[in-house]
Amino acid sequence: MILYDLLVQGSKKNPNKIAIVCEKGEITYSKLLIEVDLMHERLKKMNIRNDIVIGLILHNSLLFIVMLFALNKNKNLVCLINPDLYYVDVIKICVNANVGLAFSENYINITNVNDDGIVFIKRKDFFVDDLEFNLQNSKILGKQKGNYELIQCSSGTTGEHKLVYRSKENIKNDINNIVSDLNYGDNEKIFCCTPMNHGYGLTMGLLAGIYSNSTIITYRYFSINSFVNNYQKYIFTIIIGTPEIYSLITNSSLTDQLDFYSCKWLFCSSEPLNSCTAKDFKKKFGVWLNQVYGMMEASTVSVNKFPNEYNYLSIGQPLCNISMDYYNYNGKKCIKVKGLNVSEEYAYPNSTKVLVNNWLYTKDIITIDSNNNIYLNGRS
């Protein structure tokens, strides 16, 4: 229950502080905890057992956050799934993760109980009273495995979507590494415009933000108007973004008067930062972006904390308590990673071990310059 415990601690520390800003407005830590506890009571009323693997197929929203923490309080293993995937991929992930029940966006074209016996509850039906009856009469297949809290899903860019178990220890160490090494304070205003169903947005945006008692600003979709209005109101200190997002910020005339010198971090990940995006942002705003390197199995591994005109494309150095080295694979230098934040087992392919002699061998190809700056050059 590490996720729920984080929220309880934040509520005790500063109950009246704004925790989340989203389409529905602002909500304090104490009110967020109340919403989560009410949702947990709703889950119990629906007879959702804690041995069922739950799929969460929702965009960034207050509902996503409340459901995530409530399911964690209910001790369910939660599989985080991108709602923008084709529904056939959603079904495949649910089957491979052994999901028994899934909460989804309304537009996902899946019947309430599909042929694999998985129950799908759409956003519009979350609070329908007869759902308890429907669940009791459905074929729920999902079963928990081990002492895990989350199942993370890969993007599928290498073919089949891989699924990995994230334990309490993995999550705890990932959050601690981020907060301590990157100096997250309790006055941060974190703008998270990346999906929280992805490890990057989840840990660097939501969980590290809750742990540090920060205010997290997030929306279902990124828009320049919303970004500018919220930046002027809250003055972000940390931005969790992607190359595409930063290009939109750079190329819009609405951002001409924004000053990013007050930002502690301008994190950029999800895909490698390209030279044009980095240089254009620096030219317009006078600051470099902070390239982040990570993967599904380990979440955040390294950050370029001190970018300059010579190393701005580098992935920087590993965070505290993480070891990063390289090995030779097919004549290429590839990264290997070790740390307590690294998962030990894949949920799919079934029972496949992540680690070899305590190392995660990534197959991410790198080059290292004379100043020991590390650069990504694709996958082997």
C-alpha positions in Angstrom: 0.0 0.0 0.0 2.9 2.3 -0.6 0.9 4.6 -2.9 -1.9 5.1 -0.4 0.5 5.6 2.4 2.2 8.4 0.5 -1.1 10.2 0.3 -1.9 9.7 4.0 1.5 11.1 4.9 1.0 14.1 2.6 -2.4 14.8 4.1 -1.1 14.7 7.6 1.9 17.0 6.8 -0.1 19.8 5.1 -3.8 18.9 4.7 -4.9 22.3 3.3 -2.2 22.5 0.6 -3.3 22.1 -3.0 -2.4 18.6 -4.1 -3.8 18.4 -7.6 -4.9 20.9 -10.3 -6.8 19.5 -13.2 -9.9 20.1 -15.4 -12.1 19.8 -12.3 -10.2 22.6 -10.5 -8.0 22.4 -7.4 -8.2 19.8 -4.6 -6.3 19.8 -1.4 -4.4 16.9 0.2 -7.1 16.4 2.8 -9.9 16.5 0.2 -8.0 14.2 -2.1 -7.7 11.6 0.7 -11.4 11.9 1.4 -12.2 11.2 -2.3 -9.8 8.2 -2.3 -11.4 6.8 0.9 -14.9 7.3 -0.6 -13.8 5.5 -3.7 -12.4 2.7 -1.7 -15.8 2.3 0.1 -17.4 2.2 -3.4 -15.0 -0.6 -4.4 -15.9 -2.6 -1.4 -19.6 -2.1 -2.1 -19.0 -3.4 -5.6 -17.4 -6.5 -4.0 -14.1 -6.0 -5.8 -11.9 -8.5 -4.1 -8.2 -7.7 -3.4 -7.1 -10.8 -5.3 -8.3 -9.5 -8.6 -5.8 -7.8 -11.0 -7.3 -4.5 -12.0 -6.7 -2.7 -15.3 -6.7 1.1 -15.3 -7.2 2.5 -18.8 -7.7 6.2 -18.1 -6.1 9.5 -19.1 -4.5 11.9 -16.7 -7.4 13.1 -14.5 -8.6 13.4 -11.0 -10.5 10.1 -11.5 -7.3 8.3 -12.6 -5.5 9.5 -9.5 -8.3 8.7 -7.1 -8.8 5.2 -8.6 -5.1 4.5 -8.5 -4.8 5.3 -4.8 -8.1 3.7 -3.9 -7.2 0.4 -5.6 -3.9 0.5 -3.8 -5.7 0.9 -0.5 -7.8 -2.1 -1.5 -4.5 -4.0 -2.0 -5.2 -4.7 -5.7 -2.4 -5.3 -8.2 -3.0 -2.6 -10.8 -2.0 -2.8 -14.5 -1.6 0.6 -16.0 -2.6 0.7 -19.7 -2.4 3.5 -22.3 -6.1 4.4 -23.2 -4.8 5.6 -26.7 -4.0 2.0 -27.7 -6.1 0.2 -30.2 -8.7 -1.9 -28.4 -7.3 -5.1 -29.7 -4.0 -4.2 -28.0 -5.8 -3.3 -24.8 -7.5 -6.7 -24.8 -4.1 -8.4 -25.4 -2.4 -6.6 -22.6 -5.3 -7.4 -20.2 -5.1 -11.1 -21.1 -1.3 -11.2 -20.7 -1.5 -9.4 -17.4 -4.3 -11.7 -16.1 -6.6 -8.7 -15.6 -10.0 -9.7 -14.2 -11.6 -6.2 -14.1 -10.7 -3.0 -16.0 -11.8 0.6 -15.6 -11.7 2.4 -18.9 -12.5 5.6 -20.8 -15.9 5.7 -22.5 -14.7 5.6 -26.1 -12.9 2.3 -25.8 -14.9 -0.1 -28.0 -15.1 -3.1 -25.6 -18.2 -4.8 -24.4 -18.8 -5.0 -20.6 -17.8 -8.6 -20.4 -15.6 -9.8 -23.3 -14.9 -13.3 -24.6 -12.0 -13.7 -22.2 -14.2 -13.1 -19.2 -12.7 -9.7 -18.4 -15.1 -7.2 -17.0 -14.8 -3.7 -18.4 -16.4 -0.8 -16.6 -16.5 2.5 -18.5 -16.1 5.9 -16.9 -19.8 6.7 -17.4 -20.8 3.6 -15.5 -18.5 3.9 -12.5 -21.3 4.9 -10.1 -24.2 2.8 -11.5 -25.8 1.0 -8.6 -26.5 -2.3 -10.3 -22.8 -2.8 -11.1 -22.5 -5.0 -8.0 -24.9 -7.5 -9.5 -23.1 -7.5 -12.9 -19.8 -8.2 -11.2 -21.1 -11.0 -9.1 -22.5 -12.7 -12.2 -19.4 -12.2 -14.4 -16.5 -14.5 -15.1 -13.6 -12.9 -13.2 -10.3 -14.6 -14.0 -7.6 -12.3 -12.6 -5.5 -13.4 -9.7 -2.8 -11.6 -7.8 0.8 -12.7 -8.0 3.4 -12.2 -5.3 3.9 -9.0 -3.3 3.7 -6.6 -6.3 1.8 -3.3 -6.5 1.8 -2.3 -10.2 2.2 -3.8 -13.6 3.8 -1.4 -16.1 3.4 -1.8 -19.8 6.0 -1.0 -22.5 5.1 1.2 -25.5 5.3 -1.8 -27.8 7.8 -0.1 -30.1 9.9 -3.2 -30.2 6.9 -5.5 -31.1 4.9 -7.2 -28.4 3.9 -5.1 -25.4 6.1 -6.3 -22.4 4.7 -6.2 -18.9 6.8 -5.9 -15.8 5.9 -6.2 -12.1 6.7 -3.2 -9.9 7.2 -4.1 -6.2 6.8 -1.9 -3.2 10.6 -1.8 -2.9 11.0 -0.8 -6.6 8.6 2.0 -6.3 9.9 3.2 -2.9 13.5 3.3 -4.1 12.6 5.0 -7.4 10.7 7.8 -5.6 13.5 8.2 -3.0 16.2 8.4 -5.7 14.2 11.1 -7.6 13.3 13.2 -4.6 16.7 13.1 -2.9 19.0 13.4 -5.9 16.8 16.0 -7.8 16.0 18.0 -4.6 12.2 17.9 -4.8 11.0 20.3 -2.1 7.5 20.8 -0.6 7.0 24.1 -2.5 7.3 22.5 -6.0 4.7 23.3 -8.6 5.0 20.3 -10.9 3.4 20.4 -14.4 3.0 16.8 -15.6 1.9 16.8 -19.3 3.0 13.2 -19.9 0.7 10.2 -19.3 0.7 8.9 -15.7 0.0 5.4 -17.0 3.7 5.6 -18.1 6.5 5.2 -15.6 8.0 8.6 -16.4 4.9 10.6 -15.7 3.8 8.3 -12.8 7.0 8.5 -10.7 8.6 11.8 -11.6 5.3 13.6 -11.8 2.6 12.1 -9.5 4.3 9.9 -6.9 7.5 11.9 -6.3 5.2 15.0 -6.2 2.9 13.5 -3.6 5.9 12.2 -1.6 7.4 15.7 -1.5 4.1 17.3 -0.7 4.1 19.3 -3.9 1.3 20.7 -6.1 0.8 18.7 -9.3 -0.8 20.3 -12.3 -2.0 17.8 -14.9 -4.6 17.6 -17.7 -5.9 14.9 -20.0 -4.4 16.6 -23.1 -1.7 19.2 -23.5 -2.8 22.6 -24.9 -0.8 25.8 -25.2 -3.6 28.0 -23.8 -4.0 25.8 -20.7 -0.2 25.6 -20.3 0.3 29.4 -20.5 -2.6 30.2 -18.1 -1.5 27.7 -15.5 2.1 28.7 -15.8 1.2 32.3 -15.1 -1.0 31.3 -12.2 1.2 28.7 -10.5 4.8 29.5 -11.8 5.9 25.9 -12.4 9.2 24.8 -10.8 9.3 21.4 -12.5 8.0 20.4 -15.9 7.6 16.8 -17.0 7.6 16.9 -20.7 8.5 15.3 -24.0 10.4 16.6 -27.1 7.0 17.1 -28.9 5.6 19.1 -26.0 8.7 21.3 -25.8 8.5 21.9 -29.5 4.9 23.1 -29.2 5.9 25.4 -26.4 8.8 26.9 -28.4 6.8 27.4 -31.6 3.8 29.1 -30.1 3.7 32.9 -29.9 1.6 32.6 -26.7 4.7 31.6 -24.9 6.8 34.6 -26.0 6.6 36.3 -22.6 7.2 33.3 -20.5 10.4 33.1 -18.3 11.7 29.6 -17.5 14.6 30.7 -15.4 12.5 30.0 -12.2 12.2 26.3 -13.2 14.4 24.0 -11.2 14.0 21.2 -13.9 12.8 21.0 -17.4 12.7 17.3 -17.8 12.5 15.8 -21.2 12.0 12.1 -21.9 9.7 9.5 -23.5 11.9 9.6 -26.6 15.5 10.9 -27.2 15.8 14.6 -27.3 16.8 15.9 -30.8 19.2 18.7 -31.5 16.7 21.1 -33.2 14.2 20.9 -30.3 16.9 21.5 -27.7 18.6 24.4 -29.5 15.4 26.1 -30.5 14.2 26.0 -26.9 17.5 27.4 -25.6 17.5 30.1 -28.3 14.0 31.3 -27.3 14.0 30.9 -23.5 17.8 30.9 -22.7 17.8 27.6 -20.8 18.6 24.0 -21.7 16.3 21.0 -21.3 17.2 18.2 -18.9 17.3 14.9 -20.8 16.0 12.0 -18.7 16.8 8.3 -19.4 14.8 5.5 -18.1 12.8 2.4 -19.0 9.7 0.4 -17.9 11.8 -2.0 -15.8 13.5 0.7 -13.7 11.6 4.0 -14.3 14.1 6.8 -13.8 17.8 5.9 -14.3 19.7 9.1 -15.1 19.2 12.8 -15.7 21.4 15.4 -17.4 21.5 17.8 -14.5 24.0 20.2 -16.0 23.3 20.6 -19.7 25.4 23.0 -21.7 26.2 23.7 -25.4 28.5 20.7 -25.5 26.5 18.0 -23.7 22.8 19.0 -24.0 21.9 15.7 -25.7 23.6 13.6 -23.1 21.5 11.4 -20.7 23.7 12.6 -17.9 24.7 10.5 -14.9 22.8 7.9 -12.9 20.8 9.0 -9.9 21.9 8.1 -6.4 21.8 4.4 -5.5 21.8 3.4 -9.2 24.7 1.9 -11.0 25.0 2.3 -14.8 27.7 0.6 -16.9 28.1 -0.7 -20.4 28.7 -4.1 -22.0 29.4 -5.2 -25.6 26.6 -6.6 -27.6 27.0 -7.4 -31.3 30.0 -5.1 -31.4 28.1 -2.2 -29.8 28.4 -0.6 -26.4 25.1 -1.0 -24.6 23.8 0.1 -21.2 23.3 -2.1 -18.2 21.6 -0.9 -15.0 21.6 -2.1 -11.4 19.6 -0.8 -8.4 16.8 -1.5 -6.0 14.5 0.4 -8.3 14.9 -2.2 -11.0 12.2 -4.8 -11.3 13.0 -8.5 -11.0 10.3 -10.2 -13.1 8.2 -9.7 -16.1 4.4 -10.4 -16.0 4.7 -11.0 -19.8 6.5 -12.9 -21.1 5.4 -15.0 -18.1 7.9 -15.6 -15.3 10.8 -14.2 -17.3 13.5 -12.8 -15.1 14.5 -9.1 -15.7 18.0 -9.3 -14.1 21.1 -11.3 -15.0 23.6 -11.4 -12.2 21.7 -8.4 -10.6 22.0 -6.3 -13.8 19.4 -5.2 -16.3 20.9 -5.5 -19.8 19.0 -2.9 -21.9 20.4 -3.3 -25.4 20.3 0.5 -25.6 23.3 1.5 -27.7 25.5 4.4 -26.4 28.6 6.4 -27.2 30.8 8.1 -24.5 32.7 11.2 -25.3 36.1 12.3 -23.8 34.3 14.0 -20.9 32.4 10.8 -20.0 29.1 12.2 -21.3 26.8 9.3 -22.4 24.6 9.6 -25.5 21.9 7.2 -26.7 22.2 5.9 -30.3 19.3 3.6 -30.7 18.7 -0.1 -29.7 20.6 -3.2 -30.8 
